[in-house]
Amino acid sequence: MMAKNAELFIGPVIRCLSWTDGIYLYDDNSNDHTIKNAQDSTRVPLIVESGRNKKSVFERGEMEIRNHLVCQVFKKLNCDLLVLVDSDELLSRNIKTVILQTFSDPKIDSLCFSIWHLYNKKKYIHFWETHMNGTYLIDPHIRVIRKSRRYEMGYPDGSHPFIRTTDLTRCIHGPYHYHLKYYHKSPYPNYSLGFLPEYPTPKQVKPYLRNLSFPIPADVRRCIDMVDWSSISRMETSYYASYKSTRTTLTSREASIHPRDKK
């Protein structure tokens, strides 16, 4: 994972990855307790690469740096499979069985699944429901890859790079991947959901809330409860500020809500 000034979430995120064989953290020149909190929270070997460039990853070229790090991780951890997680995402240990089953087929090179953008422990912010490889998904992302897969450009400014779904990607919909950025207690600004303001009120969020289709796994619940929401006040700036003008406008495909919401 990559992180910058992620001290609020990094401990729970690292703890939620205790089922992996090792963790590689690229710290993008943080000036808070990101590295310490990560080291204090890990139960598996942790490699920390500290960035020295004053320009953030997002200013230097997110796609190129993500792909560079993918190569580095496969080499330094000597792994067969790489799990990709952002510093505000929780990935349940229940996914491990799915990973092992999926990649027992040597033809499969990637695993894609739905992301639940949590608003609280019962509801999530719903957008971009779609089908990929015959599977219903919500805001799907490829999050497990073999060595052959790489990021591609998302937007012209270099933001939102993605790994393309192909016929060799398995897609699953289930209670595995949870995003904390839009949790109702989060101090972080909204930088990518164009249908909501930077700091949305409960009233503004309400039309987009849906009940979770599955109970949150126990390990993810424990990690959510670890977050000290009171430790950091509301943030007026964002790690992603250099892309703010473009990232706050989603394509119609990404911002599509339930068809029943459209008149």
N, C-alpha and C positions, 0 to 999 in steps of 0.2 A: 504494500500500500504506500501511497504518498500522503504526506501530512504537512500542514503548516499551521502553527498556533492552534493545535487541535486538543489542548489539554482537557477540555470538557468531556469529550467522547472517547479519547484514545484508550484510556484504561479499560472501560467496559468492552470496547471493540476488540482489544487484544485478548481480554479474558474470554470472550466469546469464540476465540479461535484456538482454544486449548486442545481441540481435537486434531489439529494439524500437526505435521512433523517439524515445522519450523516456520518462522515469520521473518520477512524482509521488509524493513521500514525505511523508506527514503524520506528524511526530514528536510523539508525545503526551507532551510534557514530560519527555523522557528526562534522566537525570542520569549517563549513562555516555558511551561513545564512539560511539553509534549514528550520529549525523550525520557525524562525521569519517570513520568507516569506510565509510559509504555514499559520501561524496564522493570518497574515495581509490580506490574500487573501480569507479566508473562509467566507461563508455566511450561513453555517449550523454548528451544533455542531461538534467540532473537538476534538478527544482524541489523544494525542501524548504520545507514549511510547518511552522513550529514552533509547537506548541500552547502556550498560556500559562495555561490553566486548571489549577489544582492537582488538580481532580478528573479521574480518568481517563475516557477515552471510555466505558468500560464502566459507570461510575457515572453519566455524564451521559445515556446513551441511545445504544447502539451503532447501532441501525438508523437513527435520525435523522441521526447524524453520518456514517455510511457513505453515505447518500443525498445529504447535503450535499456530501460530497467527490466523489461521482460527478459531480454538476453542475459543481463547480469544475474538475475535471480535464478534462472535455470542453471547457470554456470556455478554460482556460489553455493546454492543449496543442493546442487546435484539431484534435482528432482525430475520426476517424469511428468507430473501434472502441476499446474500453477493455478491457485485460487486467487482471483482478483477482487480486492475489497477496498472501498474508500474508507476514509478515516471517520465517517459518521454512519457506517453500516454495520449491522449485526447479522451474522450468518450462523444459523443453528447447527449444532452438531448432527442433527438428523439428516443433513445433506450428505454426510460422509458415506452412508450406505448407498445413496443414490449415485454418488460419484464412482464408487467401486463397481457397482452394477453397470453403469453407463460405459465406463472405459475398459470393461472386460471385453468389449467389442473393439478390436484394433482399428476398425474403420472410423469410429467416432473420434472427432478431433476437438470437440468443444461441447459445453453444456450451458444452456440458456434457461433462465427461469424468471418468474414474475418478481417484481419488487413491490413491497407493501410500504407506502410512504405514511408512516404512522402519524396520527394526530393525537391519539391517546391509545389506551390498551384495548379499546373496543372498536375504534373507527380509524379509517385511513383516508387520505386524499386520493380520489380516483381520477385517473386520466389515462389516455391511450390504451384502450382495450383492443386487442388484435388477435389474429391467428398466425402462428408460424409453424411450419411443418405439421399442420393439422392439429395443433394444440392451442387452446384458448389461453391467452396470457395478458397480464396487466403490466404495462411499462417494462417489457422484457429487456434483459441485458445478459450477454454472455459473461459468465463469471468463473468458468473453469476451462482451461485450455491445455492442449499439448504444445510442444515446442514449435510447431509449424505455424501457429496462428499469430497474427499481428493486428494492431490498431490501424484503422483507416480514418481519413479526415471526415469530420462531421460538418462543421460550418467553415466558411471561407476564412474566418479570423483564427482558425486553428482550435477553437473550443469544441467540446463534446466529441472527441474522437471515439470511435466505436469499433467493435469487432463484428464483422458481418456474419449473419446467419446463413449457412449453406446446407446442402443436403446431408452433410456430415456432422451437423449440429443436432444434438438431442434437446428437445424443449420440454419443460415440465412446469406445471402450475401447482403450487402448494405452499405450505407454511415454512419457508426456509430463509428468505432474505428480507431484512427489515431496515428501513431508512429512518434516521432520527432527525434529519435536518429540519423537518416541518412539524415536529412534535410541538404541541401547544405551549410547552414550557421553554422551548428552545430560544436562546437569545439571538440566534443567527438570522440575518435577513434572507428573504426569499429572492434568489437571483435567477431562477430559471423557469418558474411557472408563470407564464405571461398572462394568464387569466386571473391572477391574484396580485395585489399590491405588494410592495416590499415588506411591510409588516402588516399582514392581514388580520382583521378582527375576527372573532368567532362568527359573527354574522356574515362576513364576507366568505368565510370558508365553508359555512354550512351547506350550500347547494352542491358542493363537491364531495361531501363526506359520505362514506358507505360503511356499513358494518363489515368487519373482517369476516371472510368466508371460512376461516379456520381459527381455532384457538391459537394464541401465541405460545410457542413451545416454552417449557419451563426454563431452559437455559437462557433464552432470550429475555424472558421476564426478569430473571435475576440480574441480568446485565443492565436492563433499563433502570431497575431499582438502584443500581450502583451509581448512576449519574447524579452528581451534586448540582442540581439546576440552579441553586442559589449562589454558587461560587463565582459565576461570571455574569456581569450585568449586560444589558442589551447592547449589542454591537452595532455601531453605525457604519462601519466599513466592512468589507468582505475580502477574503483571499482572492476572489474572482473579480475584483473591481475593474480590472483592465478590460474585461469582456462584458461588463454589465449591460451596455446598450444593445448588444446583439443577443446576449443569452436570455434576456427577459422577453424575447419574442420567439415563441415556439411555432413550428409549422402547424398547419391545420390537422395533420395526422397525429402529431404528438399531443396536441391540446384537446383532442376529441374526447367528449364526455359520453356517458351513456346515451344511446340513441333516443331514449325516452325523454331526455332532457332538452332535446332540440325540437323547436316548434316547426 
